[in-house]
Amino acid sequence: MNKTDNNYGRFLLLWAGELISSIGGGLTSFGLGLYIFQKTGSAADMAFLTLLGFLPALVLKVPAGVLADRYDRRLLMMIGDGLSGLGVLFILICMLKGDAALWQIYLGTTISSVFSALLEPSYTATITDLLTKDQFSKANGLVSMAGSARYLFSPVIAGFLLAVSDIKLILIIDICTFFLTVLAAAVVRRGIKTSAPSNPEPFFKSMKDGWKAVSGRSGLLILIVTTTVITLFMGVFQVLGEPFVLSFADAKTLGIVETAAASGMLVTSIILGIRGIKKHFVRALWVGLAVSGIGMSLFGIFDNIILICASGFLFFAALPFANNSLDYLVRTNIPDELQGRAWGFIGFISQLGYVAAYSLCGVTADLVGKATGKGVGTGASLTIIFSGVCLVIAALIMARIKKIRTLEQTAQAQ
């Protein structure tokens, strides 16, 4: 495919669709999490919802990545985005009949996650299809911004909607966003040729080639495995931030806190979307992670809303530098034709840390809260502080790994 300036406009359209999807998904995530916490008062139940929304998509990342290299990536995005709305629709129907049981919410979340697995490898590989290497950093800044939308815009919107209505309205709005994102992918699909091979190789051979692309460069595999440890600590913050704030504040305040904190990612994502990172990607990676760890620990220390917002802002503001650098180091060390299946493996390995976090941190917070006699809020606070310190240590260790630094040298030599 010829990569022209025109393709950046197509990328922006595709990105706008995913921005809308992120906001809609964030509304549902916030609303369902609050619904479950108000029903049960358990951080573990909230964490289990997050796990079910994440685990099926993670397990299916590798085969979805292979499909992204065998078939039309834009069509797979349309199928994934469209059918993932079925899970949200199921939950809505259950709630229209009365209060939805926990198992019904969990089932609908799982259904949505299964189909959304098709989206990420195809979306990530499509960015490579559309853009030149010089455009990757700027594009990733915008991608980070879209990812932050579920934390920046969704909580405050959801808080307002829940003040005037109930969670059913949120689910209806989320379902509507699926139509817009599918339409955006369809328009982009008409404007570019498919990247799918005319005679695709056998499925398992494709999967094997994707693994070779990841494991064949030792520095790349080390970077991905190290990222697994990092996602473990970050996952703790994603799950326990909400029950920590809800232990002394209401849903409206929680929405304000999440929006104020996530605005840090918006600020730096805009900067990176305009300027990008030109060099020193490894340095930007570990420094960004270390600063995020500091922000995470400070978040768990305070019970003052202003200081919590400031700490959360610091956490999110540093993340785009790390995400942008990680994306560049990986993307530029993998051949274009292997991007889909390689990103499937990369996503699976690097995000195993989230699975561990979502499985354990809720239970840990509940147990620590009982042991201290101060409830789930204190348990969440102490767990967040500990995880932030561990994230700083992991970032400092990453900075000293020579094979990771060679990835940047290889990319800039191409």
C-alpha positions in Angstrom: 0.0 0.0 0.0 1.2 3.5 -0.9 1.4 5.6 2.2 0.5 9.2 1.5 -0.5 12.3 3.4 -4.1 11.5 2.4 -4.0 8.5 4.7 -3.5 10.6 7.8 -7.0 12.0 7.2 -8.3 8.4 7.0 -6.5 7.6 10.2 -8.2 10.6 11.9 -11.6 9.3 10.8 -10.9 5.9 12.1 -9.5 7.4 15.3 -12.6 9.5 15.8 -14.7 6.4 15.6 -12.6 4.7 18.3 -12.7 7.8 20.4 -16.5 7.6 20.4 -16.4 3.9 21.1 -14.0 4.6 24.1 -16.4 7.1 25.6 -19.3 4.8 25.2 -17.5 1.9 26.7 -16.3 4.1 29.6 -19.9 5.1 30.3 -20.9 1.5 30.6 -17.8 0.5 32.6 -18.3 3.3 35.1 -22.1 2.7 35.4 -21.9 -1.0 35.9 -19.0 -0.8 38.3 -20.9 1.7 40.5 -24.1 -0.4 40.2 -22.2 -3.5 41.5 -20.4 -1.6 44.3 -23.7 -0.1 45.5 -25.3 -3.6 45.5 -22.5 -5.5 47.2 -20.0 -3.0 48.7 -17.2 -5.4 47.6 -14.0 -4.4 45.7 -13.6 -8.0 44.7 -17.0 -8.0 42.8 -15.9 -4.8 41.0 -12.6 -6.3 40.1 -14.3 -9.5 38.8 -16.4 -7.4 36.4 -13.2 -5.7 35.1 -11.6 -9.1 34.7 -14.5 -10.5 32.7 -14.4 -7.4 30.5 -10.7 -8.0 29.8 -9.9 -11.7 30.0 -11.8 -13.1 26.9 -10.4 -10.4 24.7 -6.9 -11.1 26.0 -7.2 -14.9 25.4 -8.4 -14.3 21.9 -5.8 -11.7 21.0 -3.4 -14.2 19.3 -5.9 -15.8 17.0 -7.5 -12.4 16.3 -4.0 -11.1 15.4 -3.6 -14.0 12.9 -7.0 -13.1 11.4 -5.9 -9.5 11.0 -3.1 -10.6 8.7 -5.3 -13.1 6.7 -8.4 -11.0 6.1 -9.6 -7.5 5.6 -8.6 -5.6 8.8 -11.2 -2.9 8.4 -13.9 -5.5 8.0 -12.8 -7.3 11.1 -12.9 -4.0 13.0 -16.5 -3.5 11.9 -17.5 -7.0 12.9 -15.8 -6.7 16.3 -17.2 -3.3 17.1 -20.7 -4.2 15.9 -21.1 -7.6 17.6 -19.6 -6.4 20.9 -22.7 -4.4 21.3 -24.7 -7.6 21.8 -23.4 -8.0 25.3 -24.4 -4.5 26.3 -27.8 -5.1 24.7 -28.2 -8.3 26.7 -27.6 -6.4 30.0 -30.0 -3.7 29.0 -32.8 -6.2 28.3 -32.2 -7.8 31.7 -32.4 -4.4 33.4 -35.6 -3.5 31.5 -37.2 -6.6 33.1 -36.0 -5.6 36.6 -32.8 -5.4 38.5 -30.2 -7.4 36.6 -28.5 -10.2 38.6 -24.7 -10.2 39.0 -24.4 -13.3 36.7 -26.4 -11.5 34.0 -24.1 -8.5 34.1 -21.0 -10.7 34.1 -22.3 -12.7 31.1 -23.1 -9.7 29.0 -19.7 -8.2 29.8 -18.1 -11.5 28.7 -20.0 -11.5 25.4 -19.0 -8.0 24.6 -15.3 -8.8 25.4 -15.3 -11.9 23.2 -16.2 -9.9 20.1 -14.1 -6.9 20.9 -11.1 -9.2 20.7 -11.3 -8.8 16.9 -10.8 -5.0 17.1 -7.4 -4.2 18.7 -5.0 -6.2 16.5 -6.8 -5.1 13.4 -6.9 -1.4 14.5 -3.2 -1.4 15.5 -2.1 -3.1 12.3 -4.3 -0.7 10.2 -2.4 2.3 11.7 0.8 0.7 10.3 -1.1 0.2 6.9 -2.0 3.9 6.7 0.9 5.8 8.1 4.6 6.3 7.6 7.2 5.7 10.3 7.6 9.4 10.9 3.8 9.7 11.6 3.7 6.8 14.1 4.6 8.9 17.2 2.1 11.7 16.4 -0.6 9.1 15.7 0.1 7.2 18.9 -0.4 10.4 20.9 -3.9 10.6 19.5 -4.5 6.9 20.1 -3.5 7.5 23.8 -5.9 10.4 23.9 -8.8 8.2 22.6 -7.8 5.6 25.2 -8.0 8.3 28.0 -11.5 9.3 26.9 -13.0 6.5 29.0 -11.4 8.1 32.0 -11.6 11.8 31.0 -15.1 12.3 29.6 -17.0 9.1 30.5 -17.0 9.5 34.3 -18.3 13.0 34.5 -20.9 12.3 31.7 -22.0 9.1 33.5 -22.2 11.0 36.8 -24.5 13.6 35.2 -26.6 11.0 33.5 -27.0 8.9 36.7 -28.2 12.1 38.5 -31.1 12.6 36.1 -31.8 9.0 35.1 -30.4 5.5 35.7 -27.9 3.1 34.2 -30.3 2.0 31.4 -29.9 5.3 29.7 -26.1 4.9 29.8 -26.4 1.4 28.2 -28.6 2.8 25.4 -26.1 5.6 24.6 -23.2 3.0 24.5 -25.2 0.8 22.1 -25.7 3.9 19.8 -22.0 4.5 19.7 -21.4 1.1 18.1 -23.2 2.3 14.9 -21.0 5.3 14.6 -17.7 3.4 15.0 -18.8 0.8 12.5 -19.7 3.5 10.0 -16.3 5.2 10.4 -14.5 1.9 9.7 -16.7 1.3 6.7 -15.8 4.7 5.2 -12.1 4.1 5.7 -12.4 0.6 4.2 -13.8 2.0 1.0 -10.8 4.4 0.7 -8.0 1.9 0.9 -7.2 -1.5 -0.5 -7.3 -4.5 1.7 -4.0 -5.7 3.2 -5.1 -9.3 3.2 -3.1 -11.8 1.1 -4.9 -13.4 -1.8 -3.7 -16.8 -0.8 -3.3 -16.8 3.0 -1.0 -19.4 4.5 -2.3 -22.0 7.0 -3.7 -20.6 10.2 -1.2 -22.2 12.6 1.8 -21.4 10.4 0.7 -17.8 10.5 0.5 -17.9 14.2 4.0 -19.5 14.4 5.4 -16.7 12.2 3.8 -14.1 14.5 5.6 -15.7 17.5 8.9 -15.7 15.6 8.5 -12.0 14.9 8.2 -11.4 18.6 10.7 -13.9 20.0 13.3 -13.7 17.2 14.6 -10.4 18.6 15.6 -10.9 22.2 15.4 -7.3 23.2 11.8 -7.1 22.0 10.7 -10.1 24.0 12.4 -8.8 27.1 10.6 -5.5 26.7 7.3 -7.2 26.3 7.8 -9.5 29.3 8.9 -6.5 31.4 5.7 -4.7 30.4 3.8 -7.6 31.8 5.2 -6.8 35.3 4.3 -3.1 34.7 0.7 -3.9 33.7 0.3 -5.9 37.0 0.9 -2.8 39.1 -1.0 -0.4 36.8 -4.0 -2.8 36.8 -4.2 -2.5 40.6 -4.7 1.3 40.3 -7.3 0.9 37.6 -9.5 -1.4 39.7 -9.0 0.0 43.2 -9.0 3.7 42.5 -12.8 3.7 42.4 -13.6 1.8 45.6 -10.9 3.9 47.4 -12.7 7.2 46.4 -16.2 5.8 47.0 -15.2 4.9 50.5 -15.4 8.6 51.5 -17.2 10.2 48.5 -20.2 9.8 46.3 -20.6 8.9 42.6 -20.6 12.5 41.5 -17.3 13.2 43.2 -15.8 10.0 41.8 -16.7 11.2 38.3 -15.1 14.6 39.0 -11.9 12.9 40.3 -11.6 10.5 37.4 -12.1 13.3 34.9 -9.7 15.7 36.6 -7.1 12.9 36.8 -7.5 11.7 33.2 -7.1 15.3 31.9 -3.4 14.7 32.5 -3.4 12.2 29.7 -5.4 14.5 27.5 -2.8 17.3 27.9 0.2 15.2 27.1 -1.6 13.2 24.4 -2.3 16.5 22.6 1.3 17.6 22.9 2.5 14.3 21.6 -0.2 14.3 18.9 1.3 17.6 17.6 5.0 17.1 18.2 5.6 13.4 18.8 8.8 12.1 20.3 11.8 12.3 18.0 14.5 10.5 20.0 15.4 9.0 23.4 12.4 6.6 23.3 13.8 4.2 25.9 14.5 7.1 28.3 11.0 8.5 27.8 9.6 5.0 28.5 11.2 4.4 31.8 10.9 8.0 33.1 7.2 8.0 32.1 6.6 4.8 34.0 8.5 6.0 37.1 6.6 9.2 37.3 3.3 7.3 36.9 4.3 5.1 39.8 5.0 8.2 42.0 1.6 9.6 41.1 -0.1 6.3 41.9 1.5 6.1 45.4 0.6 9.7 46.2 -3.0 9.0 45.1 -3.4 6.3 47.7 -1.9 8.4 50.5 -4.3 11.3 50.5 -8.0 11.5 51.4 -8.2 15.2 50.2 -10.0 15.4 46.9 -7.8 18.2 45.5 -4.6 16.3 46.3 -6.1 13.0 44.9 -7.0 14.8 41.7 -3.4 16.3 41.4 -1.8 12.8 42.1 -4.1 11.2 39.5 -3.3 14.0 37.0 0.4 13.2 37.5 -0.2 9.5 36.9 -2.1 9.9 33.7 0.1 12.8 32.4 3.2 10.5 32.4 1.5 7.5 30.7 1.4 8.8 27.1 5.2 9.2 27.1 5.6 5.6 28.1 2.9 4.3 25.8 4.1 6.3 22.8 7.7 5.1 23.3 6.7 1.5 23.8 4.5 1.6 20.7 7.4 3.0 18.6 10.0 0.5 19.8 7.7 -2.4 19.0 6.2 -1.2 15.8 9.5 -0.3 14.1 11.0 -3.7 15.0 8.3 -5.8 13.3 7.8 -6.2 9.5 4.6 -4.6 8.2 3.2 -8.0 6.9 3.5 -9.5 10.4 2.0 -6.6 12.4 -1.4 -8.2 13.1 -0.3 -11.5 14.4 2.7 -10.0 16.2 0.5 -7.5 18.0 -1.8 -10.4 19.0 1.1 -12.1 20.8 2.4 -8.8 22.2 -1.0 -7.8 23.6 -1.4 -11.3 25.1 1.9 -11.4 26.8 2.2 -7.8 28.0 -1.3 -7.7 29.4 -1.2 -10.9 31.4 -0.2 -8.6 34.3 -3.7 -7.1 34.1 -5.3 -10.5 34.5 -3.3 -11.1 37.7 -4.2 -7.6 39.0 -7.9 -7.9 38.2 -7.9 -11.4 39.8 -6.1 -10.6 43.0 -6.3 -6.9 43.9 -10.0 -6.8 44.8 -9.6 -9.7 47.1 -6.4 -8.2 48.5 -8.1 -4.9 49.3 -11.0 -6.6 51.0 -8.7 -8.8 53.1 -6.5 -5.9 54.1 -9.5 -3.8 54.9 -10.8 -6.6 57.2 -7.4 -7.1 58.8 -6.9 -3.4 59.7 -10.5 -3.1 60.7 -10.9 0.1 58.6 -12.8 -1.3 55.6 -12.3 -1.6 51.9 -11.2 2.0 51.5 -8.1 1.5 53.6 -7.4 -1.8 52.0 -7.5 -0.3 48.5 -5.4 2.7 49.6 -2.5 0.5 51.0 -2.6 -1.8 48.0 -2.4 1.2 45.6 0.6 2.7 47.5 2.5 -0.6 47.4 1.9 -1.1 43.7 3.0 2.5 42.9 6.3 1.9 44.6 6.8 -1.4 42.8 6.1 0.4 39.4 8.9 2.9 40.1 11.3 0.0 40.9 10.3 -1.9 37.7 10.9 1.3 35.6 14.3 1.8 37.1 15.2 -1.9 36.3 14.0 -1.5 32.8 16.3 1.5 32.3 19.4 -0.7 32.9 18.5 -3.5 30.4 20.9 -3.1 27.5 19.0 -5.2 25.0 16.0 -2.9 25.3 18.2 0.1 24.4 19.4 -1.7 21.3 15.8 -1.7 19.9 15.9 2.1 19.6 19.2 2.0 17.8 17.9 -0.6 15.3 14.7 1.3 14.6 16.6 4.6 14.0 19.1 2.8 11.7 16.3 1.7 9.3 
